[in-house]
Amino acid sequence: MTAHFLSHIPCYKRSLWASDTYSDSFRRICSYKIHGVSPSTKYGRFTMSAVPVTGVNGKARVERAIIPTKKQYVDPFRQGLIILDGVGYRQTIVVRSYEVGTDKTVTPQSILNLLQETALNHVWMSGLLGDGFGATHGMIKNNLIWVVSRMQVQVDQYPIWGEILEIDTWVGASGKNGMRRDWEIRSHTSGIVFARATSTWVMMNQKTRRLSKMPDEVRGEISPWFIEKQAIKEDCPEKIDKLDDNAKFVNSGLQPKRNDLDMNKHVNNVKYVGWMLELIPEECLENYQLSEMILEYRKECGSSDVVQSLCEPEDVGIIKEGVQDDKEVNLSDRCSIGGGLGILNCLINEGTLKFTHLLRAKEESKFHEIVRGKTTWKKRINHHSFCG
């Protein structure tokens, strides 16, 4: 008797008709019921192998060894394909309900998760992925993992629940031992670019937890994928000042939970952003949305670290209507003009808000920095853009 190893394999079927762009045919679930067929079934350019292994109580289970060992060009299950002359990656996704906030638009944390997922799928499609978190075969041999050192995200408009997105990603060189990864998120329907992002990655020895040079073996694996294209052109990176105990907003006693750790056993960078944004005042969140975020990663955070989040509003140099912009007028003087408003309430009346952030952990008698950050917030254009 032949065991039924594969049943109801989900996929997304994309309509070829422009008039069906908004129809559910794009998100139609296809099921292939496979009964009595060979355990190795080929779909397009992919071969998924289902190897029978004895499981609990003698029942057969599937050994899920499905990481491609060769470069793939189309992934029908993830709606992904190779672009940019064979070196970039594009993934089509539908914004899901758990990726949006109270205003039905995608949250900043969800955007970071989407960026991370498409980056990993890009490596998956390349055929270079080992069993690590985006690590190549050469990296695994040398006990190396990727760690992000800097990330910048710019958001012009937030996608809404149910919207169909295309996310492009590609890589390039960053100095002698680093790699740059860029992204672009746009509407599948209109082609409007919603967000752009760029990041810098370096290698760390997984055992010593120290930064490492890029071995020639690894350089040979990834350099054929490098291109010069940039999503965000930044000639001079903006400096992020270090905060101290005098920061206006402080949240202490933050400790990672088990599900905050990634496959490299350190706190995922998306969790850092969550800790930072928790300090943004409610008055800001009601009237403003995050338009830019810059993160500088200084040290990894482990499961035993107790983290403190600091946040300080920044003077953006814009005077309220009717008051002349004068560099000699400092923030406290300006805000006193507004009838005794506090600094934050004064800034709420400005066109743009900026905050400086710091995450740090205490080690014996002193703190060590984990992440420095800077966020820029702009007034919401339309609170009800998701309505029909």
N, C-alpha and C positions, 0 to 999 in steps of 0.2 A: 504494500500500500504506500502510495506517495503522500508524504506529509504536505499540508498546506502552509507553506512558510510565509507567503506574502498575500495579504488581503486588504482591499480598500486602500490603495496607495493614493494619497491626495495630490492633486496638482492644480495649477491655475491655467485656465484656457483663455487666451487673449483673442478678442474679436478683431477681425481684420477690417471691419467697417467703421468708418469715422463716426457714423450716427450712433453707434453702440458704445461710444466712449464712456457714457455715464451709466450704461446698463450693467446689470449684474452678471452679464455674460463674461465680463473681464474677471470676475471673482468666482466663476462657476467651479464648483468642486467636481472633479472627475474621479470616478472610482474604477479601478481595474481589479476585478475579482479573478484571482489566479488560482485555479484548481487543477492539480495534477500536472503542472508544468515544471520545467527544469528550474531548480533553485537559482540559477543564474539567468536573469532576464534583462535584456538590453533595451534601454529607452533612449532613442536618439544617439547622442555621442557618449552617453553614460552607461556603464555597466554596474548594476547593484548586485552584489553577491550575498546570498542568504545561505549560510553554512549551518547545517543541522548539528546541534550540540545537545547532549543529554542534560536536561534541566531537573527541576524539582519533581519528585514522585515519578521519575521516568519519562516525563513529558518533554517533547522536543522544544527547544528555544532557538532563537536566531542569533548567530554571532555577527555583530554589527561592525564589520570591518569595511567601511565605505569611503575612506579618504582616498581621493584620486591619486594615482601615482604618476600620471601623465597630464600634460596641459589639456584642459577642456575649454571649449569655445562657447558652449551653451549649457545652461543648467535649467531645465524646464521646471524643476521643483521649487527653486528659489526665484524664478523669473530673472535669472542673471545671464549676462553674456559678456564676452571679451570685446573691447572697443579700442579706439586710439591705435590703430595699426597693430593690434595684437598684444598691447601691454596694459591697457586700462581695463576697468571693470564697471559695468552698469547693472544696477539692480532695480527692479520695479516692485514697489510695495504699496499696500493700502494701509492708511493710518487706522490703527485699531483703537477700540474704546479705552483700553488701559494705558494708552500712550498720550492721552489728552488730559487737561486739567479742568477746572470748574467752568472755564470759558469755552470749552470744547475745542481748544487749539492745542497743538503738540507742546508738551512741556520741554524746557531746556534739557532736563535729564534724558528725556526720550530721544531728543536729537542726538545727544552724545552716544546713547545706546545704538542708534541706527548707524552712526558713523563707525562705531567699533565693529558692529556686525558686518557691514559691507567690506570693511578692511580685511576682516578674517576670511570672508567668503572670496575675496580677491586672491588671497594666498591659497585658499582651498582650490580655486580654479587653476592656479598656476602649476599645480602638481608638485610644488615644493614643500607643502605642509607636512610636518612630522606629527608627533603626538602632543606637541606643546601648544601654548596659547599664541598662535601665529608664528611659531619658531620653524625655521627651515630644517632640513635634514642635517646640514652642516652645523647649524647652531646647536642642535641636540647633541651631536658628537662632541662639541666643545663645551657643553654644559652652559650654554648661553640662552638668555631670554631677552625679549624686547621690553624696554621701559620708555615711557613718554617723558620728555624733558620740557616740552613747551607745546601749548595748544592755543589757537586763536579761532574763535567762531564768530561770524557776523551774520545776523538774521535781519533780513529786510521785511519779511512777512512770515507769519507762522501758519503752517498748513492746518487744516481743520479735520475733524473726525470724518473718516470715510474717503478722504481725498487720495487720489492715486499719485504717487511720487516716483520720480526717477532719481536715483542717487548714483553719481559718477565718482569714482575714486582712482587715483594713480599715485605713483611714487617717483622720487628723484633723489639725487645725492644731497647730503648736507654735511659739508666738510669732508674730512678724510674717513671718519669712523661713524658717521650718522646717516640717517635716512629721513627724507621729508615725505610726508603723505598728505595729499590734498583731497578735498571733497567738494562737490557741488550738488545741492538739492534743488530740484525744480519740479514744476507741475507737469505731469504727463500730458495733460490736456492742452494747456496754453503755452508751455515752454518757459513760463516766467520763473526766474531764479528766486527761490525763497531764502536760501542760506548758502554760505561758503565757509570753508574751514581749512586750516592748514595746521600741521603739527610736525614736531621734530622728535625722532626716536633714536635711542642709543642702546647699546648692548650691555647687559649685566651678567656676571657669572652667577649662576643660580646657587652655587655652593658658598662662595665667599661673600656674595651680595655686594661686590665691587664692580664698578664700570670697567668695561673691557674694550680693547681695540677690535676692529672688525677683521677676523681671519681672512686670508686670501680665498679660502674655500667658500666662505659665505659670500664674499664680494663677487665671486664668480657666479654664484647662484642668482643673486638679486640684481646685479648691475645691468643685465640685459633688459630689465624691466624699467630702468630709469628714463625719464623724459624731463624736459626743461619747463613744461607747463606749470603755471602757478595759479591757484584759485584766489589767493590774496597776496598782492605785491606789497612788501613791507621793507623799504630800504634800511630804515633804522628802527629796530624793535623798541617799543615803548617801555620805559623803565617803570618797574613797580616798587614803590617804597615799602620798607619794612615797618610794620606796625609794632607798637609796644603796649604796655599795660594801660596807657592812657586812651586806648581806642574807645570810641563812644559806645559800641555794642559788643558784648562779650557773651559767649555761651561756653561753659566749661563742663567737664565730665563726660564728654562724648567718647563712647567706646564702641569699636567695631563689633558687629554680631557675626555669627558664623556665615550667614548668607551674604555678607558684605565682601567676602574674600573671593578672588578670582582663581583661575587654574594655576597661577604662579604663586598663590598663597599670600598675596598682599592685597590691601584694600583697593578695590577698583576705583578708577579715577572719577567715575560717575557719582560715587558715594561722596567724594570730596566736594563736588559741586552742590550736592544736597545739603551738606553741613554749612556751606557758605551762604546759600540762598535763604536758609532758615532765619538768618539775621536781618534780612531785608524787611523794613517796616511795612506793616499792612497797608498804610496810606499810599506807599509807593506801588505796591502790587495791584491796588485797585485802579490806578490811573496810568500806570506805566508798564511797558513790557521790555524785557531784556533784548537789547539790540546788538551788543557785543560783549564778548567774554575773553579775557586773556588769562592763561594759567601758566605759571612757572613751577615745575615740580622740583623740589630740592632733595627730598628723602622719602623712601617708601614708608608706609605705615603698616604695622603688623597687628595681629589680633589682640596682643596684650597692651598696646599703646592706649593711653588716655589722652584724648585730643581736646584742644581748646580752639574755638573759632572766634576770630576778632574781625571787626568790620568798622570802617570809618567813612562817613560821607565826605565827598570831595567837592571843593569849590570849583565849579565849571566855568567861572568867568563871565556869566551872563547875568546882566542886571535886569530886575523886574521892569516892566513897562513904566516909562516915565522917569527912570533913574539912569544917569549917564554911566557908561562903562568906564571905570577909572581904575587902573592897576594899583593905585595907592589906597583905594578903599578895600579893606579886607572883608572877609566873610561876616564876621561878627558885627562890624559897622553897618554893612549892607542890610543884614537881617534886622538890626535894630530900627532901621527906617520903616520896616513893615509893621510897626505897631506892636513891638514886643514879641513877635513870633519866635519860636525856637529855630535853631539852625535847620533842622529837618523840615519843619513846616514852611520855612522860607524857601528851601530848595525845591519843595513840591511845586511851587509856583514857577519854577524855571522851566525852560524848554527841554533840558537834558539833565539827568542825574548820573553821577558817577560814584562808585564805592570802591574802596581798596579793601582787600581781604587778606587774611593770614590764617592758616591752619598750623598749629604747632603742638608738639607733644613734650611732656616733661620727662626728662631723663636725669635721675638723681636730683641735683639741686638746680639744674638749668633746663631751659627749653631748647629743642631743636626744631627747625622749620621743616614743615612737610610740603606745603604749597603756598605760594603767593599768588594773589589773583586781583584782577580789576574788572569790574562790570560797568557797562554803560546802559542806561535805560532811557527810552524815549516814550513820549506820550502815545497812548493807544489811539489809533485813527478811528476805529469803529469797533465798539464793544460787541456788536451783534453781526459781525461779518459772516457768521456761520448760518444765519437764518436765511430761509428761502424767500 
